[in-house]
Amino acid sequence: MRILVDAYWWVDGPYSNRLVLREIVGRWRAVFPDDELVLAIPSKWSNSDAELPAGVERISTRMRRHPAINAIELPLYLKSGRDFDAIFLQNFGAPTSSAVVLVHDVLFQSNPEWFTKIERLYLSAIPVLAKRTGLVMTTTQHEAKRVAAYNSLSSEVAVTGLGLSTTLLTAPARKPSFGLKSHAFLLTVGRLNIRKNLENTIAAAIESGAISEHFPLVVVGQRSGRFSESSVVRSGVATGAVMFVEFAPDDELRWLYENCALFCFLSLGEGYGLPPVEAAYFGARVLVSDIPVFRENLGGAAEYVDPNDVSAISNAITDLLAPARYERGYTTPPGAECRITGDWDFTVETIRTGIAELADST
């Protein structure tokens, strides 16, 4: 098959979205080497030195906005004599039966209070285009139910699962340069916005008495969307009990996962939530929000707590760091129980099967 791939995030964009795109393209070439993949990359990146996998072509898109590129520009290639069998897109679909779109989540529909007006306006194109796209996919069973509940779609939402970052899995662990000691810090990873619930995480860590200048809570991530920097957050930073790190390369991130005393991820909502799965895979003790998507992905590889109850989070942190509890650990290695809903081969095979079925039906 010859597939046109929405590669808007190939060079730049949200880290998690770029990771998914690159992993899918890389595994597609490995699993289905006879398929032809053509990446549609914005023209502003035409001089980028970002490498393409062997055998993958690229074209440059002229429009600036992601929704417009997917809705208007890419479908024109189906009619241009380039012999594409289908288009594979992320988040923003295309008004053609020959398109498959992977929607990461529709939290902006179920919980609009977590997003700015500008974000909601931008994301509002997702459901509009999804209704006119041949097939809609997402990464978990829980998110598939949410997508179906908030949108009238012509077919069932397919679930692709996700795998772990190949570069993270193969990176040799390297200790960061900012003075941490092994098993003497708490860790959280992810984009900083209101739904990540960082304020409650910090407040609970402070209330527990666990964190200090010598045993900090390390927060890895960049600001994205609505984010509250309260007096609690500022006081934690001022005392050195909270340390913000905008970005950690894969080798340092692996060290952080492998050496944290506890990984905390008290998000209010996720489409998938990859960081706690990564942390559990690398053997970290994991505390997460008691929400369905984490039960689906993590199973017995994590402890669960109400993300809105600061005292409950504080008590959970204290309990998990207690010497007796810490030495007892889980009955099996956390990585062994992670319920990753697929791997990249499964993800690619699911997407390709959906495309093939669309092609057969048209």
C-alpha positions in Angstrom: 0.0 0.0 0.0 1.0 3.6 -0.5 0.1 5.7 2.6 0.2 9.5 3.0 1.2 10.2 6.7 0.3 13.4 8.5 3.8 14.3 9.9 3.0 17.7 11.2 4.9 16.8 14.5 7.9 15.1 12.9 10.3 17.9 13.6 8.7 19.9 16.4 5.6 19.7 18.6 4.4 18.0 21.8 7.0 15.4 22.8 4.5 12.6 23.3 2.8 13.2 20.0 6.1 13.3 18.1 7.2 10.1 19.9 4.1 8.3 18.8 4.4 9.5 15.2 8.1 8.5 14.9 7.6 5.1 16.5 4.7 4.3 14.2 6.6 5.2 11.1 9.7 3.4 12.2 7.9 0.2 13.0 5.7 0.4 9.9 8.8 0.3 7.8 10.2 -2.7 9.7 6.9 -4.7 9.8 5.6 -3.9 6.3 8.7 -3.0 4.2 6.8 -3.3 1.0 4.4 -0.4 1.9 5.3 3.1 0.7 5.1 5.8 3.3 5.1 9.5 2.3 5.4 12.0 5.2 3.6 15.3 4.9 5.9 17.7 6.8 5.2 21.5 7.0 7.3 23.5 4.5 8.7 25.6 7.4 10.7 22.5 8.2 12.0 22.0 4.7 15.5 22.8 5.7 15.4 20.6 8.8 18.0 17.9 9.2 15.5 15.6 10.9 16.2 12.2 9.4 13.6 10.0 7.7 13.7 6.2 7.9 15.2 4.5 4.9 12.6 4.2 2.1 10.3 6.9 3.4 9.5 9.9 1.2 8.5 13.4 2.2 6.3 16.1 0.7 6.0 19.7 2.0 2.7 21.1 3.1 2.0 24.8 2.4 -0.8 25.6 4.9 0.2 26.6 8.4 -2.4 25.2 10.7 -2.6 21.5 11.5 -6.4 21.2 11.2 -6.4 23.0 7.8 -3.6 20.9 6.5 -5.5 17.7 7.3 -8.9 18.8 6.3 -8.1 20.6 3.1 -4.5 20.1 1.8 -3.8 16.4 2.4 -7.1 15.1 0.8 -6.2 16.9 -2.4 -3.3 14.4 -2.8 -5.8 11.6 -3.1 -7.0 13.3 -6.3 -3.7 14.4 -7.6 -2.6 11.2 -9.3 -0.1 10.3 -6.6 -1.9 6.9 -6.2 -2.3 7.0 -2.4 -4.4 4.2 -1.0 -5.2 6.2 2.2 -4.2 9.0 4.6 -3.1 8.3 8.2 -3.5 11.3 10.5 -3.2 12.3 14.1 -6.0 14.1 16.1 -7.4 16.0 13.1 -9.2 13.9 10.6 -9.9 14.5 6.9 -13.3 14.5 5.1 -12.7 11.4 3.1 -13.6 7.7 3.6 -10.0 6.9 2.7 -8.6 8.5 5.9 -7.8 7.0 9.4 -7.2 9.3 12.3 -5.6 8.5 15.7 -7.3 10.8 18.2 -5.2 10.9 21.4 -8.1 12.1 23.6 -11.2 14.2 23.8 -10.7 15.5 27.3 -11.5 19.0 26.0 -15.1 17.7 25.5 -15.5 15.8 28.8 -13.7 18.4 30.9 -13.5 21.8 29.1 -12.5 23.5 32.4 -9.0 22.0 32.1 -8.4 24.0 28.9 -8.1 27.6 27.8 -10.6 29.2 25.4 -7.9 29.2 22.7 -7.2 25.5 23.3 -10.8 24.6 23.1 -11.3 26.6 19.9 -8.3 24.9 18.3 -9.3 21.4 19.4 -12.9 21.8 18.5 -12.0 20.8 14.9 -11.2 17.3 16.2 -14.9 16.1 16.6 -16.0 18.0 13.5 -13.5 16.2 11.3 -13.8 12.9 13.1 -17.4 12.6 11.9 -16.3 12.8 8.3 -13.3 10.6 8.5 -13.3 7.0 7.4 -12.1 5.5 10.7 -11.4 6.9 14.1 -8.8 5.2 16.4 -7.5 5.9 19.9 -5.0 4.3 22.3 -7.1 2.8 25.2 -10.4 1.1 25.7 -11.4 3.8 28.2 -10.6 6.6 25.8 -12.5 4.8 23.0 -15.6 4.9 25.2 -15.2 8.6 25.8 -14.7 9.4 22.1 -17.9 7.4 21.3 -19.8 8.9 24.2 -19.2 12.5 23.1 -19.3 12.0 19.3 -21.7 10.4 16.8 -19.5 8.3 14.6 -20.4 6.0 11.8 -18.2 3.1 13.1 -16.8 1.7 16.3 -13.6 3.4 17.6 -10.6 1.1 17.2 -8.0 0.8 19.9 -4.3 0.8 19.0 -2.5 0.6 22.3 1.0 2.1 22.6 4.5 0.9 23.1 7.4 2.3 25.0 9.9 4.7 23.5 12.6 2.7 21.6 15.3 5.3 22.4 14.3 5.3 26.1 14.5 1.4 26.2 17.9 1.4 24.5 19.5 4.4 26.3 22.2 3.7 28.9 21.2 5.3 32.1 23.1 8.5 32.9 22.9 10.4 36.1 21.8 14.1 35.6 24.1 16.8 36.7 21.8 18.5 39.2 23.0 16.8 42.3 20.5 14.0 43.0 21.2 10.9 45.0 19.9 7.5 44.2 16.5 6.8 45.9 16.6 10.2 47.6 14.0 12.0 45.5 10.4 11.8 44.3 9.6 12.1 40.6 6.8 13.2 38.3 7.1 13.6 34.5 4.8 15.2 31.9 3.6 18.5 30.4 2.7 21.0 33.1 -1.0 21.9 32.9 -3.9 22.1 35.2 -5.1 18.5 34.6 -1.7 17.2 35.7 -2.8 18.2 39.2 0.7 19.3 40.2 -0.5 21.7 42.9 -2.1 18.8 44.8 0.9 16.6 44.2 3.3 19.3 45.7 0.9 20.1 48.6 0.7 16.4 49.5 4.4 15.9 49.2 5.0 18.8 51.5 2.3 17.7 54.0 3.8 14.3 54.1 7.1 15.7 55.4 8.9 13.5 52.9 10.5 16.2 50.7 13.2 18.7 51.5 16.3 20.3 49.9 18.1 16.9 50.3 15.1 14.8 49.3 13.3 16.8 46.6 10.3 16.3 44.4 11.7 16.5 40.8 9.2 17.7 38.2 10.2 17.0 34.6 8.1 18.8 32.0 7.4 22.0 30.1 4.4 24.3 30.7 1.5 23.6 28.3 -1.9 25.2 28.6 -3.6 26.1 31.9 -1.2 25.9 34.8 -1.6 27.2 38.3 1.6 28.4 40.1 0.2 28.9 43.6 1.9 29.9 46.8 2.3 26.2 47.7 4.3 25.6 44.4 6.4 28.8 44.9 7.2 27.9 48.5 8.3 24.4 47.5 10.6 25.8 44.9 12.0 28.5 47.3 13.0 25.9 49.9 14.5 23.6 47.4 12.0 20.9 48.2 10.6 21.1 44.6 12.9 21.1 41.6 11.6 21.9 38.1 13.5 20.4 35.1 12.1 21.4 31.7 13.5 18.5 29.8 15.5 15.3 30.5 17.1 13.4 27.6 16.3 9.7 27.4 19.5 8.6 29.2 18.8 10.9 32.1 15.1 10.1 32.2 15.9 6.4 32.4 18.2 7.1 35.4 15.5 9.2 37.1 12.9 6.4 36.6 15.3 3.7 37.9 16.6 5.7 40.9 13.6 7.6 42.2 12.2 6.6 45.6 8.7 7.0 44.3 7.1 8.1 41.0 3.9 10.2 41.4 1.4 10.9 38.7 -1.8 12.3 40.1 -3.3 13.5 36.8 -7.0 14.2 36.8 -7.5 12.8 33.3 -5.5 11.1 30.5 -6.1 9.5 27.2 -3.2 7.1 27.9 -0.7 8.4 30.4 2.6 7.0 29.3 5.0 8.3 32.0 3.7 6.1 34.8 3.9 3.1 32.5 7.5 3.9 31.6 8.3 4.4 35.3 6.8 1.1 36.3 8.5 -0.7 33.5 11.9 0.5 34.8 11.1 -0.7 38.3 9.9 2.5 40.0 7.4 2.4 42.8 4.4 4.2 41.3 1.5 6.2 42.8 -1.2 7.3 40.4 -4.7 8.7 40.4 -7.5 6.2 40.8 -8.9 6.7 37.3 -10.0 4.0 34.9 -7.3 4.6 32.3 -4.6 3.8 34.8 -6.3 0.7 36.0 -6.4 -0.4 32.4 -2.7 0.3 31.7 -1.0 -0.4 35.0 -3.1 -3.0 36.7 -1.2 -4.2 39.8 2.0 -2.3 39.0 0.9 0.8 40.8 -0.8 2.1 44.0 -4.0 4.2 43.5 -5.3 7.2 45.3 -8.0 9.9 45.0 -6.2 12.8 43.1 -8.5 15.4 44.7 -7.7 14.3 48.3 -4.4 15.9 49.4 -4.4 14.1 52.8 -5.0 10.8 51.1 -2.1 11.5 48.7 0.1 12.6 51.6 -0.7 9.4 53.6 0.0 7.2 50.5 3.4 8.9 50.0 4.3 8.3 53.7 3.1 4.7 53.5 5.0 3.9 50.3 8.2 5.5 51.6 8.1 3.7 55.0 11.1 1.4 55.4 9.1 -1.7 56.0 6.8 -1.1 53.0 9.7 0.0 50.8 11.7 -3.2 51.6 8.7 -5.5 51.0 7.9 -4.1 47.6 5.6 -5.7 45.1 5.1 -9.4 44.8 6.4 -9.3 41.2 8.6 -6.8 39.5 6.5 -3.7 38.5 7.6 -3.9 34.9 6.3 -7.5 34.6 2.8 -6.4 35.5 2.5 -3.3 33.3 -0.6 -3.7 31.2 0.8 -1.9 28.1 -2.2 -2.4 25.8 0.0 -3.2 22.9 3.4 -2.7 21.5 4.4 -0.8 18.4 4.0 -3.8 16.2 0.4 -4.2 17.4 -0.2 -0.5 17.0 1.0 -0.5 13.4 -0.8 -3.7 12.5 -4.1 -2.3 13.9 -3.7 0.9 11.9 -2.8 -0.9 8.7 -5.7 -3.4 9.1 -8.1 -0.5 9.5 -6.7 1.1 6.4 -6.9 -2.1 4.4 -10.5 -2.6 5.4 -11.3 0.9 4.3 -9.6 0.3 0.9 -11.6 -2.9 0.4 -14.9 -1.2 1.2 -14.4 1.6 -1.3 
